[in-house]
Every structure is written in C-alpha cells, then in structure tokens.
C-alpha cells in the first residue's frame, strides 16, 4: 500500500503507563522479526516506548501484515524508480506525521541519505549482525567464519552518515560452533538480536 499510513481495525492492547512512552517508528524491508521483537517487548508494563508506525520501502514486506494485525499503523512506498532523496523525503514525512520521536531500523535494506540521517541525528538506531567495528555492511557471518573468529554476534548503534559506524549502545557475542555455516550462525545471532535490540532501545529512550 502507498500514501497515508494505514491503520488496522484492531485496537492496540497496551499496558497502562505512569508516564508518556517514547514514540518509535520502525523501518523494515522484509519479514520484520526484529520489529516484532520490539513490538512485543513494548507490551510489557515497564517498557518506556511504544511502536506508532511500521514503514517499509517494499509494499510486499511480510512484516507489514504482522504490524497491521497487531493494530500498528503502517506505511509502504516502493523505492523503485524514485530518486533516493525523494524516497527518503517521503519516508521522513510519513514518520513525522505519525508523531514518532525516534526511528529504529530493523532490517531496512536501504542506505539513507545524509539529509535523512541528519534530520534524526541522535534519535535513530540500527541493529547490525556483527560485533562492530568488525564487518560493517553485508555478508557478516561469512566474513566472521572466513576469518576464523571464535564469536559472531550483533550490535545496536546510533546511526550516523558513515555506514554502521555510529556509537555502539550494546553488543551480544554469539559463539561460533564446529561445523557452523553462515546460515546456522545467522540463526543464533538473530535470537540474540531479538533480545538485545529491545533492551538497548529501552535504555536509550529512558536516558533521554
């Protein structure tokens, strides 16, 4: 779907909070498992944030259906055929219209423009499947195995204009096991991601 954020007819079931929760927009490109982990963590009574929008550059992203089913507003706009600046501007407008105060990138497979990043400086986080500063970019598990590392892992960091180079908010190491392939290592790292991301995001918004 395109255009204004879509809202599900199902009401969100949120615990009562003693103070306003930080409003988070989550950007995804695929299945949205990290988005789901953030969303379900937000249902805890002590969680200091709530998800107000899930947005994607792929209208067919499976995570959008999950978000709508949970009563979260969604926005989708394909990047295909659009200048990068125009697409980022549209995504930015949708996020701001949702009332979001923070952005969490959760498998958003787009390199964002400097203008977009600067507009959310200090308020946009990402999760990356390596122990940064090792292996920024893609194919992290293959690179860890080829290097003979004893551990892979994941990192949550603030987003800057340099790819995967912002201040690190938290990391979880994941042991490399005998016979590991990139896929088997990735599966265990993903479990660690789901736990780490919500903890780091909650700590960040609470501190601010």
PyMOL CGO cylinders between C-alpha atoms (Angstrom):
from pymol import cmd
from pymol.cgo import CYLINDER

trace = [
    CYLINDER, 0.00, 0.00, 0.00, 1.09, 3.57, -0.54, 0.3, 1, 1, 1, 1, 1, 1,
    CYLINDER, 1.09, 3.57, -0.54, 0.10, 7.01, 0.64, 0.3, 1, 1, 1, 1, 1, 1,
    CYLINDER, 0.10, 7.01, 0.64, -1.04, 7.80, 4.17, 0.3, 1, 1, 1, 1, 1, 1,
    CYLINDER, -1.04, 7.80, 4.17, -0.27, 5.32, 6.95, 0.3, 1, 1, 1, 1, 1, 1,
    CYLINDER, -0.27, 5.32, 6.95, -2.86, 2.56, 7.12, 0.3, 1, 1, 1, 1, 1, 1,
    CYLINDER, -2.86, 2.56, 7.12, -4.48, 1.70, 10.41, 0.3, 1, 1, 1, 1, 1, 1,
    CYLINDER, -4.48, 1.70, 10.41, -5.82, -1.69, 11.37, 0.3, 1, 1, 1, 1, 1, 1,
    CYLINDER, -5.82, -1.69, 11.37, -9.30, -2.02, 12.77, 0.3, 1, 1, 1, 1, 1, 1,
    CYLINDER, -9.30, -2.02, 12.77, -7.89, -4.00, 15.67, 0.3, 1, 1, 1, 1, 1, 1,
    CYLINDER, -7.89, -4.00, 15.67, -7.17, -1.87, 18.75, 0.3, 1, 1, 1, 1, 1, 1,
    CYLINDER, -7.17, -1.87, 18.75, -3.69, -1.97, 20.17, 0.3, 1, 1, 1, 1, 1, 1,
    CYLINDER, -3.69, -1.97, 20.17, -3.52, -3.64, 23.54, 0.3, 1, 1, 1, 1, 1, 1,
    CYLINDER, -3.52, -3.64, 23.54, -1.09, -1.59, 25.54, 0.3, 1, 1, 1, 1, 1, 1,
    CYLINDER, -1.09, -1.59, 25.54, -0.40, -1.70, 29.27, 0.3, 1, 1, 1, 1, 1, 1,
    CYLINDER, -0.40, -1.70, 29.27, -1.07, 1.39, 31.28, 0.3, 1, 1, 1, 1, 1, 1,
    CYLINDER, -1.07, 1.39, 31.28, 1.97, 3.58, 31.84, 0.3, 1, 1, 1, 1, 1, 1,
    CYLINDER, 1.97, 3.58, 31.84, 2.62, 6.07, 34.59, 0.3, 1, 1, 1, 1, 1, 1,
    CYLINDER, 2.62, 6.07, 34.59, 4.28, 8.48, 32.14, 0.3, 1, 1, 1, 1, 1, 1,
    CYLINDER, 4.28, 8.48, 32.14, 4.22, 9.03, 28.38, 0.3, 1, 1, 1, 1, 1, 1,
    CYLINDER, 4.22, 9.03, 28.38, 6.07, 6.42, 26.36, 0.3, 1, 1, 1, 1, 1, 1,
    CYLINDER, 6.07, 6.42, 26.36, 8.58, 7.37, 23.69, 0.3, 1, 1, 1, 1, 1, 1,
    CYLINDER, 8.58, 7.37, 23.69, 7.03, 7.02, 20.25, 0.3, 1, 1, 1, 1, 1, 1,
    CYLINDER, 7.03, 7.02, 20.25, 9.00, 4.82, 17.84, 0.3, 1, 1, 1, 1, 1, 1,
    CYLINDER, 9.00, 4.82, 17.84, 8.76, 4.34, 14.09, 0.3, 1, 1, 1, 1, 1, 1,
    CYLINDER, 8.76, 4.34, 14.09, 10.32, 1.11, 12.82, 0.3, 1, 1, 1, 1, 1, 1,
    CYLINDER, 10.32, 1.11, 12.82, 11.64, 0.85, 9.26, 0.3, 1, 1, 1, 1, 1, 1,
    CYLINDER, 11.64, 0.85, 9.26, 11.75, -2.61, 7.68, 0.3, 1, 1, 1, 1, 1, 1,
    CYLINDER, 11.75, -2.61, 7.68, 12.31, -4.20, 4.29, 0.3, 1, 1, 1, 1, 1, 1,
    CYLINDER, 12.31, -4.20, 4.29, 11.35, -7.81, 4.89, 0.3, 1, 1, 1, 1, 1, 1,
    CYLINDER, 11.35, -7.81, 4.89, 9.90, -10.20, 7.44, 0.3, 1, 1, 1, 1, 1, 1,
    CYLINDER, 9.90, -10.20, 7.44, 10.36, -7.77, 10.32, 0.3, 1, 1, 1, 1, 1, 1,
    CYLINDER, 10.36, -7.77, 10.32, 11.37, -10.21, 13.04, 0.3, 1, 1, 1, 1, 1, 1,
    CYLINDER, 11.37, -10.21, 13.04, 13.34, -7.55, 14.91, 0.3, 1, 1, 1, 1, 1, 1,
    CYLINDER, 13.34, -7.55, 14.91, 10.40, -5.19, 14.54, 0.3, 1, 1, 1, 1, 1, 1,
    CYLINDER, 10.40, -5.19, 14.54, 8.18, -7.89, 16.04, 0.3, 1, 1, 1, 1, 1, 1,
    CYLINDER, 8.18, -7.89, 16.04, 10.59, -8.34, 18.94, 0.3, 1, 1, 1, 1, 1, 1,
    CYLINDER, 10.59, -8.34, 18.94, 10.48, -4.59, 19.63, 0.3, 1, 1, 1, 1, 1, 1,
    CYLINDER, 10.48, -4.59, 19.63, 6.71, -4.54, 19.34, 0.3, 1, 1, 1, 1, 1, 1,
    CYLINDER, 6.71, -4.54, 19.34, 6.09, -7.43, 21.72, 0.3, 1, 1, 1, 1, 1, 1,
    CYLINDER, 6.09, -7.43, 21.72, 8.61, -6.05, 24.20, 0.3, 1, 1, 1, 1, 1, 1,
    CYLINDER, 8.61, -6.05, 24.20, 6.65, -2.80, 24.15, 0.3, 1, 1, 1, 1, 1, 1,
    CYLINDER, 6.65, -2.80, 24.15, 3.64, -4.63, 25.56, 0.3, 1, 1, 1, 1, 1, 1,
    CYLINDER, 3.64, -4.63, 25.56, 5.44, -5.05, 28.88, 0.3, 1, 1, 1, 1, 1, 1,
    CYLINDER, 5.44, -5.05, 28.88, 4.07, -2.71, 31.53, 0.3, 1, 1, 1, 1, 1, 1,
    CYLINDER, 4.07, -2.71, 31.53, 7.53, -1.32, 32.26, 0.3, 1, 1, 1, 1, 1, 1,
    CYLINDER, 7.53, -1.32, 32.26, 8.56, -0.69, 28.66, 0.3, 1, 1, 1, 1, 1, 1,
    CYLINDER, 8.56, -0.69, 28.66, 9.31, 3.02, 28.09, 0.3, 1, 1, 1, 1, 1, 1,
    CYLINDER, 9.31, 3.02, 28.09, 8.45, 3.05, 24.38, 0.3, 1, 1, 1, 1, 1, 1,
    CYLINDER, 8.45, 3.05, 24.38, 5.60, 2.21, 22.00, 0.3, 1, 1, 1, 1, 1, 1,
    CYLINDER, 5.60, 2.21, 22.00, 5.61, 1.49, 18.27, 0.3, 1, 1, 1, 1, 1, 1,
    CYLINDER, 5.61, 1.49, 18.27, 3.46, 4.04, 16.44, 0.3, 1, 1, 1, 1, 1, 1,
    CYLINDER, 3.46, 4.04, 16.44, 4.41, 3.22, 12.84, 0.3, 1, 1, 1, 1, 1, 1,
    CYLINDER, 4.41, 3.22, 12.84, 6.00, 0.44, 10.81, 0.3, 1, 1, 1, 1, 1, 1,
    CYLINDER, 6.00, 0.44, 10.81, 7.18, 1.69, 7.43, 0.3, 1, 1, 1, 1, 1, 1,
    CYLINDER, 7.18, 1.69, 7.43, 8.79, -0.09, 4.51, 0.3, 1, 1, 1, 1, 1, 1,
    CYLINDER, 8.79, -0.09, 4.51, 10.33, 0.50, 1.11, 0.3, 1, 1, 1, 1, 1, 1,
    CYLINDER, 10.33, 0.50, 1.11, 8.66, -2.74, -0.05, 0.3, 1, 1, 1, 1, 1, 1,
    CYLINDER, 8.66, -2.74, -0.05, 4.85, -2.86, -0.06, 0.3, 1, 1, 1, 1, 1, 1,
    CYLINDER, 4.85, -2.86, -0.06, 5.08, -6.67, -0.05, 0.3, 1, 1, 1, 1, 1, 1,
    CYLINDER, 5.08, -6.67, -0.05, 7.23, -6.84, 3.10, 0.3, 1, 1, 1, 1, 1, 1,
    CYLINDER, 7.23, -6.84, 3.10, 5.79, -9.56, 5.34, 0.3, 1, 1, 1, 1, 1, 1,
    CYLINDER, 5.79, -9.56, 5.34, 6.39, -7.52, 8.46, 0.3, 1, 1, 1, 1, 1, 1,
    CYLINDER, 6.39, -7.52, 8.46, 3.74, -5.02, 7.39, 0.3, 1, 1, 1, 1, 1, 1,
    CYLINDER, 3.74, -5.02, 7.39, 1.00, -7.63, 7.70, 0.3, 1, 1, 1, 1, 1, 1,
    CYLINDER, 1.00, -7.63, 7.70, 2.22, -8.56, 11.17, 0.3, 1, 1, 1, 1, 1, 1,
    CYLINDER, 2.22, -8.56, 11.17, 2.17, -4.93, 12.26, 0.3, 1, 1, 1, 1, 1, 1,
    CYLINDER, 2.17, -4.93, 12.26, -1.32, -4.34, 10.87, 0.3, 1, 1, 1, 1, 1, 1,
    CYLINDER, -1.32, -4.34, 10.87, -2.56, -7.47, 12.61, 0.3, 1, 1, 1, 1, 1, 1,
    CYLINDER, -2.56, -7.47, 12.61, -1.25, -6.06, 15.89, 0.3, 1, 1, 1, 1, 1, 1,
    CYLINDER, -1.25, -6.06, 15.89, -3.05, -2.78, 15.34, 0.3, 1, 1, 1, 1, 1, 1,
    CYLINDER, -3.05, -2.78, 15.34, 0.00, -0.70, 14.40, 0.3, 1, 1, 1, 1, 1, 1,
    CYLINDER, 0.00, -0.70, 14.40, -0.19, 1.89, 11.63, 0.3, 1, 1, 1, 1, 1, 1,
    CYLINDER, -0.19, 1.89, 11.63, 1.82, 1.07, 8.51, 0.3, 1, 1, 1, 1, 1, 1,
    CYLINDER, 1.82, 1.07, 8.51, 3.24, 2.95, 5.56, 0.3, 1, 1, 1, 1, 1, 1,
    CYLINDER, 3.24, 2.95, 5.56, 4.80, 1.48, 2.41, 0.3, 1, 1, 1, 1, 1, 1,
    CYLINDER, 4.80, 1.48, 2.41, 6.33, 3.10, -0.63, 0.3, 1, 1, 1, 1, 1, 1,
    CYLINDER, 6.33, 3.10, -0.63, 8.47, 1.27, -3.15, 0.3, 1, 1, 1, 1, 1, 1,
    CYLINDER, 8.47, 1.27, -3.15, 11.83, 2.90, -3.80, 0.3, 1, 1, 1, 1, 1, 1,
    CYLINDER, 11.83, 2.90, -3.80, 11.90, 1.54, -7.35, 0.3, 1, 1, 1, 1, 1, 1,
    CYLINDER, 11.90, 1.54, -7.35, 12.04, 4.28, -9.96, 0.3, 1, 1, 1, 1, 1, 1,
    CYLINDER, 12.04, 4.28, -9.96, 12.38, 7.04, -7.36, 0.3, 1, 1, 1, 1, 1, 1,
    CYLINDER, 12.38, 7.04, -7.36, 15.44, 9.21, -6.73, 0.3, 1, 1, 1, 1, 1, 1,
    CYLINDER, 15.44, 9.21, -6.73, 16.88, 8.27, -3.34, 0.3, 1, 1, 1, 1, 1, 1,
    CYLINDER, 16.88, 8.27, -3.34, 16.33, 11.78, -1.98, 0.3, 1, 1, 1, 1, 1, 1,
    CYLINDER, 16.33, 11.78, -1.98, 12.66, 11.77, -2.96, 0.3, 1, 1, 1, 1, 1, 1,
    CYLINDER, 12.66, 11.77, -2.96, 12.03, 8.38, -1.40, 0.3, 1, 1, 1, 1, 1, 1,
    CYLINDER, 12.03, 8.38, -1.40, 13.77, 9.36, 1.82, 0.3, 1, 1, 1, 1, 1, 1,
    CYLINDER, 13.77, 9.36, 1.82, 11.73, 12.57, 1.92, 0.3, 1, 1, 1, 1, 1, 1,
    CYLINDER, 11.73, 12.57, 1.92, 8.50, 10.59, 1.63, 0.3, 1, 1, 1, 1, 1, 1,
    CYLINDER, 8.50, 10.59, 1.63, 9.56, 8.17, 4.35, 0.3, 1, 1, 1, 1, 1, 1,
    CYLINDER, 9.56, 8.17, 4.35, 10.58, 11.06, 6.58, 0.3, 1, 1, 1, 1, 1, 1,
    CYLINDER, 10.58, 11.06, 6.58, 7.23, 12.76, 6.06, 0.3, 1, 1, 1, 1, 1, 1,
    CYLINDER, 7.23, 12.76, 6.06, 5.34, 9.59, 6.99, 0.3, 1, 1, 1, 1, 1, 1,
    CYLINDER, 5.34, 9.59, 6.99, 7.43, 9.08, 10.12, 0.3, 1, 1, 1, 1, 1, 1,
    CYLINDER, 7.43, 9.08, 10.12, 6.95, 12.66, 11.28, 0.3, 1, 1, 1, 1, 1, 1,
    CYLINDER, 6.95, 12.66, 11.28, 3.22, 12.53, 10.56, 0.3, 1, 1, 1, 1, 1, 1,
    CYLINDER, 3.22, 12.53, 10.56, 2.96, 9.50, 12.85, 0.3, 1, 1, 1, 1, 1, 1,
    CYLINDER, 2.96, 9.50, 12.85, 4.26, 11.55, 15.77, 0.3, 1, 1, 1, 1, 1, 1,
    CYLINDER, 4.26, 11.55, 15.77, 7.34, 9.35, 16.14, 0.3, 1, 1, 1, 1, 1, 1,
    CYLINDER, 7.34, 9.35, 16.14, 10.19, 10.79, 18.17, 0.3, 1, 1, 1, 1, 1, 1,
    CYLINDER, 10.19, 10.79, 18.17, 12.68, 8.03, 17.34, 0.3, 1, 1, 1, 1, 1, 1,
    CYLINDER, 12.68, 8.03, 17.34, 13.42, 5.71, 14.44, 0.3, 1, 1, 1, 1, 1, 1,
    CYLINDER, 13.42, 5.71, 14.44, 14.54, 2.08, 14.80, 0.3, 1, 1, 1, 1, 1, 1,
    CYLINDER, 14.54, 2.08, 14.80, 15.95, 0.46, 11.68, 0.3, 1, 1, 1, 1, 1, 1,
    CYLINDER, 15.95, 0.46, 11.68, 15.12, -3.24, 11.70, 0.3, 1, 1, 1, 1, 1, 1,
    CYLINDER, 15.12, -3.24, 11.70, 16.37, -4.88, 8.54, 0.3, 1, 1, 1, 1, 1, 1,
    CYLINDER, 16.37, -4.88, 8.54, 15.84, -1.74, 6.47, 0.3, 1, 1, 1, 1, 1, 1,
    CYLINDER, 15.84, -1.74, 6.47, 17.94, -2.53, 3.42, 0.3, 1, 1, 1, 1, 1, 1,
    CYLINDER, 17.94, -2.53, 3.42, 18.48, 0.99, 2.16, 0.3, 1, 1, 1, 1, 1, 1,
    CYLINDER, 18.48, 0.99, 2.16, 21.45, 3.31, 2.58, 0.3, 1, 1, 1, 1, 1, 1,
    CYLINDER, 21.45, 3.31, 2.58, 19.89, 6.52, 3.84, 0.3, 1, 1, 1, 1, 1, 1,
    CYLINDER, 19.89, 6.52, 3.84, 20.80, 9.95, 2.52, 0.3, 1, 1, 1, 1, 1, 1,
    CYLINDER, 20.80, 9.95, 2.52, 22.80, 12.36, 4.63, 0.3, 1, 1, 1, 1, 1, 1,
    CYLINDER, 22.80, 12.36, 4.63, 19.80, 14.66, 4.82, 0.3, 1, 1, 1, 1, 1, 1,
    CYLINDER, 19.80, 14.66, 4.82, 17.59, 11.96, 6.29, 0.3, 1, 1, 1, 1, 1, 1,
    CYLINDER, 17.59, 11.96, 6.29, 20.22, 10.87, 8.80, 0.3, 1, 1, 1, 1, 1, 1,
    CYLINDER, 20.22, 10.87, 8.80, 21.00, 14.43, 9.84, 0.3, 1, 1, 1, 1, 1, 1,
    CYLINDER, 21.00, 14.43, 9.84, 17.32, 15.10, 10.47, 0.3, 1, 1, 1, 1, 1, 1,
    CYLINDER, 17.32, 15.10, 10.47, 17.22, 12.27, 13.00, 0.3, 1, 1, 1, 1, 1, 1,
    CYLINDER, 17.22, 12.27, 13.00, 20.70, 12.69, 14.46, 0.3, 1, 1, 1, 1, 1, 1,
    CYLINDER, 20.70, 12.69, 14.46, 20.92, 11.04, 17.86, 0.3, 1, 1, 1, 1, 1, 1,
    CYLINDER, 20.92, 11.04, 17.86, 17.38, 9.68, 17.51, 0.3, 1, 1, 1, 1, 1, 1,
    CYLINDER, 17.38, 9.68, 17.51, 17.85, 6.82, 15.04, 0.3, 1, 1, 1, 1, 1, 1,
    CYLINDER, 17.85, 6.82, 15.04, 19.20, 3.39, 15.95, 0.3, 1, 1, 1, 1, 1, 1,
    CYLINDER, 19.20, 3.39, 15.95, 20.11, 0.27, 14.00, 0.3, 1, 1, 1, 1, 1, 1,
    CYLINDER, 20.11, 0.27, 14.00, 20.90, -3.34, 14.77, 0.3, 1, 1, 1, 1, 1, 1,
    CYLINDER, 20.90, -3.34, 14.77, 23.74, -4.98, 12.84, 0.3, 1, 1, 1, 1, 1, 1,
    CYLINDER, 23.74, -4.98, 12.84, 24.64, -8.69, 12.76, 0.3, 1, 1, 1, 1, 1, 1,
    CYLINDER, 24.64, -8.69, 12.76, 28.29, -8.44, 13.76, 0.3, 1, 1, 1, 1, 1, 1,
    CYLINDER, 28.29, -8.44, 13.76, 30.43, -7.26, 16.65, 0.3, 1, 1, 1, 1, 1, 1,
    CYLINDER, 30.43, -7.26, 16.65, 31.19, -3.82, 15.28, 0.3, 1, 1, 1, 1, 1, 1,
    CYLINDER, 31.19, -3.82, 15.28, 33.57, -2.38, 14.28, 0.3, 1, 1, 1, 1, 1, 1,
    CYLINDER, 33.57, -2.38, 14.28, 34.13, -5.78, 12.68, 0.3, 1, 1, 1, 1, 1, 1,
    CYLINDER, 34.13, -5.78, 12.68, 32.31, -6.43, 9.43, 0.3, 1, 1, 1, 1, 1, 1,
    CYLINDER, 32.31, -6.43, 9.43, 30.18, -3.41, 8.62, 0.3, 1, 1, 1, 1, 1, 1,
    CYLINDER, 30.18, -3.41, 8.62, 27.95, -3.88, 5.60, 0.3, 1, 1, 1, 1, 1, 1,
    CYLINDER, 27.95, -3.88, 5.60, 26.76, -7.21, 4.22, 0.3, 1, 1, 1, 1, 1, 1,
    CYLINDER, 26.76, -7.21, 4.22, 27.78, -10.89, 4.48, 0.3, 1, 1, 1, 1, 1, 1,
    CYLINDER, 27.78, -10.89, 4.48, 28.83, -10.53, 8.10, 0.3, 1, 1, 1, 1, 1, 1,
    CYLINDER, 28.83, -10.53, 8.10, 28.54, -14.20, 9.05, 0.3, 1, 1, 1, 1, 1, 1,
    CYLINDER, 28.54, -14.20, 9.05, 30.51, -15.39, 6.03, 0.3, 1, 1, 1, 1, 1, 1,
    CYLINDER, 30.51, -15.39, 6.03, 33.25, -12.92, 6.87, 0.3, 1, 1, 1, 1, 1, 1,
    CYLINDER, 33.25, -12.92, 6.87, 33.39, -13.98, 10.52, 0.3, 1, 1, 1, 1, 1, 1,
    CYLINDER, 33.39, -13.98, 10.52, 33.70, -17.65, 9.56, 0.3, 1, 1, 1, 1, 1, 1,
    CYLINDER, 33.70, -17.65, 9.56, 36.30, -16.98, 6.87, 0.3, 1, 1, 1, 1, 1, 1,
    CYLINDER, 36.30, -16.98, 6.87, 38.37, -15.04, 9.42, 0.3, 1, 1, 1, 1, 1, 1,
    CYLINDER, 38.37, -15.04, 9.42, 38.25, -17.93, 11.88, 0.3, 1, 1, 1, 1, 1, 1,
    CYLINDER, 38.25, -17.93, 11.88, 36.60, -15.82, 14.59, 0.3, 1, 1, 1, 1, 1, 1,
    CYLINDER, 36.60, -15.82, 14.59, 35.62, -17.56, 17.80, 0.3, 1, 1, 1, 1, 1, 1,
    CYLINDER, 35.62, -17.56, 17.80, 32.46, -15.43, 18.05, 0.3, 1, 1, 1, 1, 1, 1,
    CYLINDER, 32.46, -15.43, 18.05, 29.99, -13.68, 15.82, 0.3, 1, 1, 1, 1, 1, 1,
    CYLINDER, 29.99, -13.68, 15.82, 27.33, -11.51, 17.33, 0.3, 1, 1, 1, 1, 1, 1,
    CYLINDER, 27.33, -11.51, 17.33, 25.26, -8.37, 16.99, 0.3, 1, 1, 1, 1, 1, 1,
    CYLINDER, 25.26, -8.37, 16.99, 25.49, -4.68, 17.83, 0.3, 1, 1, 1, 1, 1, 1,
    CYLINDER, 25.49, -4.68, 17.83, 22.99, -1.90, 18.40, 0.3, 1, 1, 1, 1, 1, 1,
    CYLINDER, 22.99, -1.90, 18.40, 24.30, 1.54, 17.46, 0.3, 1, 1, 1, 1, 1, 1,
    CYLINDER, 24.30, 1.54, 17.46, 23.24, 5.08, 16.76, 0.3, 1, 1, 1, 1, 1, 1,
    CYLINDER, 23.24, 5.08, 16.76, 23.03, 5.83, 13.05, 0.3, 1, 1, 1, 1, 1, 1,
    CYLINDER, 23.03, 5.83, 13.05, 25.43, 8.33, 11.51, 0.3, 1, 1, 1, 1, 1, 1,
    CYLINDER, 25.43, 8.33, 11.51, 26.23, 9.22, 7.93, 0.3, 1, 1, 1, 1, 1, 1,
    CYLINDER, 26.23, 9.22, 7.93, 29.00, 6.59, 7.93, 0.3, 1, 1, 1, 1, 1, 1,
    CYLINDER, 29.00, 6.59, 7.93, 27.66, 3.07, 7.35, 0.3, 1, 1, 1, 1, 1, 1,
    CYLINDER, 27.66, 3.07, 7.35, 27.48, 1.00, 10.57, 0.3, 1, 1, 1, 1, 1, 1,
    CYLINDER, 27.48, 1.00, 10.57, 29.88, 3.40, 12.31, 0.3, 1, 1, 1, 1, 1, 1,
    CYLINDER, 29.88, 3.40, 12.31, 27.82, 5.17, 14.95, 0.3, 1, 1, 1, 1, 1, 1,
    CYLINDER, 27.82, 5.17, 14.95, 28.31, 4.96, 18.73, 0.3, 1, 1, 1, 1, 1, 1,
    CYLINDER, 28.31, 4.96, 18.73, 27.64, 1.43, 19.99, 0.3, 1, 1, 1, 1, 1, 1,
    CYLINDER, 27.64, 1.43, 19.99, 24.84, 1.08, 22.56, 0.3, 1, 1, 1, 1, 1, 1,
    CYLINDER, 24.84, 1.08, 22.56, 25.18, -2.64, 23.20, 0.3, 1, 1, 1, 1, 1, 1,
    CYLINDER, 25.18, -2.64, 23.20, 26.55, -5.92, 21.87, 0.3, 1, 1, 1, 1, 1, 1,
    CYLINDER, 26.55, -5.92, 21.87, 25.94, -9.63, 22.33, 0.3, 1, 1, 1, 1, 1, 1,
    CYLINDER, 25.94, -9.63, 22.33, 28.64, -12.15, 21.33, 0.3, 1, 1, 1, 1, 1, 1,
    CYLINDER, 28.64, -12.15, 21.33, 27.50, -15.48, 19.91, 0.3, 1, 1, 1, 1, 1, 1,
    CYLINDER, 27.50, -15.48, 19.91, 29.94, -18.40, 19.91, 0.3, 1, 1, 1, 1, 1, 1,
    CYLINDER, 29.94, -18.40, 19.91, 30.93, -19.97, 16.60, 0.3, 1, 1, 1, 1, 1, 1,
    CYLINDER, 30.93, -19.97, 16.60, 30.32, -23.72, 16.83, 0.3, 1, 1, 1, 1, 1, 1,
    CYLINDER, 30.32, -23.72, 16.83, 32.17, -26.50, 15.00, 0.3, 1, 1, 1, 1, 1, 1,
    CYLINDER, 32.17, -26.50, 15.00, 30.61, -27.04, 11.59, 0.3, 1, 1, 1, 1, 1, 1,
    CYLINDER, 30.61, -27.04, 11.59, 28.82, -23.69, 11.57, 0.3, 1, 1, 1, 1, 1, 1,
    CYLINDER, 28.82, -23.69, 11.57, 27.69, -22.31, 8.24, 0.3, 1, 1, 1, 1, 1, 1,
    CYLINDER, 27.69, -22.31, 8.24, 26.67, -18.70, 7.63, 0.3, 1, 1, 1, 1, 1, 1,
    CYLINDER, 26.67, -18.70, 7.63, 23.04, -19.80, 7.93, 0.3, 1, 1, 1, 1, 1, 1,
    CYLINDER, 23.04, -19.80, 7.93, 23.40, -21.68, 11.22, 0.3, 1, 1, 1, 1, 1, 1,
    CYLINDER, 23.40, -21.68, 11.22, 25.40, -18.87, 12.78, 0.3, 1, 1, 1, 1, 1, 1,
    CYLINDER, 25.40, -18.87, 12.78, 22.91, -16.30, 11.49, 0.3, 1, 1, 1, 1, 1, 1,
    CYLINDER, 22.91, -16.30, 11.49, 20.02, -18.17, 13.10, 0.3, 1, 1, 1, 1, 1, 1,
    CYLINDER, 20.02, -18.17, 13.10, 21.59, -17.97, 16.56, 0.3, 1, 1, 1, 1, 1, 1,
    CYLINDER, 21.59, -17.97, 16.56, 22.68, -14.36, 16.09, 0.3, 1, 1, 1, 1, 1, 1,
    CYLINDER, 22.68, -14.36, 16.09, 19.08, -13.49, 15.20, 0.3, 1, 1, 1, 1, 1, 1,
    CYLINDER, 19.08, -13.49, 15.20, 17.91, -14.83, 18.58, 0.3, 1, 1, 1, 1, 1, 1,
    CYLINDER, 17.91, -14.83, 18.58, 20.47, -12.58, 20.26, 0.3, 1, 1, 1, 1, 1, 1,
    CYLINDER, 20.47, -12.58, 20.26, 19.33, -9.62, 18.15, 0.3, 1, 1, 1, 1, 1, 1,
    CYLINDER, 19.33, -9.62, 18.15, 15.74, -10.02, 19.29, 0.3, 1, 1, 1, 1, 1, 1,
    CYLINDER, 15.74, -10.02, 19.29, 16.80, -9.78, 22.93, 0.3, 1, 1, 1, 1, 1, 1,
    CYLINDER, 16.80, -9.78, 22.93, 19.45, -7.08, 22.59, 0.3, 1, 1, 1, 1, 1, 1,
    CYLINDER, 19.45, -7.08, 22.59, 17.51, -4.57, 20.49, 0.3, 1, 1, 1, 1, 1, 1,
    CYLINDER, 17.51, -4.57, 20.49, 14.61, -4.03, 22.86, 0.3, 1, 1, 1, 1, 1, 1,
    CYLINDER, 14.61, -4.03, 22.86, 16.94, -3.68, 25.86, 0.3, 1, 1, 1, 1, 1, 1,
    CYLINDER, 16.94, -3.68, 25.86, 19.13, -1.10, 24.15, 0.3, 1, 1, 1, 1, 1, 1,
    CYLINDER, 19.13, -1.10, 24.15, 16.20, 0.88, 22.76, 0.3, 1, 1, 1, 1, 1, 1,
    CYLINDER, 16.20, 0.88, 22.76, 14.50, 0.98, 26.15, 0.3, 1, 1, 1, 1, 1, 1,
    CYLINDER, 14.50, 0.98, 26.15, 17.70, 2.13, 27.85, 0.3, 1, 1, 1, 1, 1, 1,
    CYLINDER, 17.70, 2.13, 27.85, 18.28, 4.82, 25.23, 0.3, 1, 1, 1, 1, 1, 1,
    CYLINDER, 18.28, 4.82, 25.23, 14.85, 6.41, 25.37, 0.3, 1, 1, 1, 1, 1, 1,
    CYLINDER, 14.85, 6.41, 25.37, 14.79, 6.21, 29.17, 0.3, 1, 1, 1, 1, 1, 1,
    CYLINDER, 14.79, 6.21, 29.17, 18.10, 8.07, 29.37, 0.3, 1, 1, 1, 1, 1, 1,
    CYLINDER, 18.10, 8.07, 29.37, 16.81, 10.86, 27.16, 0.3, 1, 1, 1, 1, 1, 1,
]
cmd.load_cgo(trace, "trace")
